[in-house]
Amino acid sequence: MAITFTATRSIPKSTKVRVRIVTTDAVEAGVAGIPDGQLTSAGFSGKPGDTHVHPDGKRTEVLIGIGDAADVDTDAVRRASAAVGRRSGRYGKLGVELPETELDGAAARQALVEGIALSTYTFTTYKSDAKPSKLATVEVAGGTGAKNQAALDRGAAIARGQMLARDFVNEPGGVLTPAVFARRAQAVAKEQGLAVKVWDEAAIKKGKLGGLLGVNRGSTQPPRFVELTYTPKSKPKGTLALIGKGITFDAGGLSIKTGAGMMTMKCDMGGAAAVIGAMSVLKDLGAGCRVRAFVPMTDNMLGGDATRPGDVLKIRNGKTIEVLNTDAEGRLILADALSLASEAKPDAMIDLATLTGACMVALGPKIAGLMGNNAPWIEQIEAASDLTGERVWHLPLPSDYRKQVDSSVADMKNIGGPHGGALTAGLILQEFVADGVPWAHLDIAGPAFTDSDDAEITKGGTGFGVRLLAELAVNFTAP
């Protein structure tokens, strides 16, 4: 159930639950309505993670700590607001007051909505005893008016897009086949006024998408390739291309994964999910640039005619890849997508992919690896990351590592040496980006899926990248 967020001057007396997000500074000065000494005796100082409930006989007062006022940024608001959402699932309605800080009020309100909405997300499709959050209405104090309400609406739209991506990732791979995924993308396009084109297997063959066909060869489920296009009402401020890896389930092909390694491989389309989730909110956000999405979809199975180690695939742009490990398949389908996106001559492009375990070794499970060929474009992405709280870390693409993927029978092979696997994967992708096109690659193998709740992130698919892509589209400047 979607939560309704409403801007209000103050919390009405009829609202039975009032939540105040407070700084340590406010606690030291004294919180109105709370008896002196009560917070100290309760161990509440306003630090992040602190909570205190104070029933006053008329309504329930809940205090949520956010830390020092000088340190409050959008991510701090988002995390504190997630604590609000997690504590409020049994209530149908509540009021929330943000702390007084130097943070821009619109940014704070947007982050507040994102934190509350995302923290209450649950995937209940297959639960016989589902107990979703009852929270339906949140009144946000601090002022009415179009500007305040617009900030809340932006947060709600972005949260909706991220939850859509989570739904896609959490769906079992045997349900979300490439054909089903493509149909759901079409439904999103129809609802949001996006242009859509779906390539079936015949069109993929005609289009010479050899990487996608090669990965799909071991599957009984036919592949799909989805293109979505958002065009603003006014003259577009450039064109941005988004590319998402859409492996709907990854068994590893003939280089089969272990049983444990397959358990979460329904998430291997997290990049595609993030791209479609971001595309679903661009109209609501009023993005000023044209945005084109390119999403290859297949599973990676090991049927009787699966691609063998040693086979050579020819990609859309004519380059060839010797496949030595069929479990390094994401780069093969992205090669076709990057080639096709390059033909559209965008002003910049970015791909998202759950690509390598090596990136998780380097950066852990919560930070995405960022690589690319254009410094100003990388800087835009880092700035967007700072605002959205989806952390990235810039990794190099060392040209001398390129020889690690040299092949004696093809233009390249699909794996490098035993070290630097995230970097050699990025170098392979770079081969399919046309000269002069600013490009970035986000390896989201770590943050796309989680085994535990943390702030606004809930167990399962995270929808990582939706906020970042939406921010890029809204504030896009051709690098």
Secondary structure, DSSP 8 states (H G I E B T S, - for coil): ---EEEEESS--TT-SEEEEEEEHHHHHH--TTS-TTHHHHHT--S-TT-EEEEE-SSSEEEEEEEE-GGG--HHHHHHHHHHHHHH-TT-SEEEEE----SS-HHHHHHHHHHHHHHHT----TT-TT-------EEEEES--SHHHHHHHHHHHHHHHHHHHHHHHHHS-TTTS-HHHHHHHHHHHHHHHT-EEEEE-HHHHHHTT-HHHHHHHTT-SS--EEEEEEE--SS--S-EEEEEE-EEEEE--TTS---HHHHTTGGGGGHHHHHHHHHHTTHHHHT--SEEEEEEEEEEE---TT---TT-EEE-TTS-EEE-S-TT--HHHHHHHHHHHHHHT--SEEEEEE---HHHHHHH-SS-EEEEES-HHHHHHHHHHHHHH---EEE----GGGGGGG--SSSSEES---SS-HHHHHHHHHHTTS-TT--EEEEE-TTTTEESS-BTTB-SEE--TTHHHHHHHHHT----
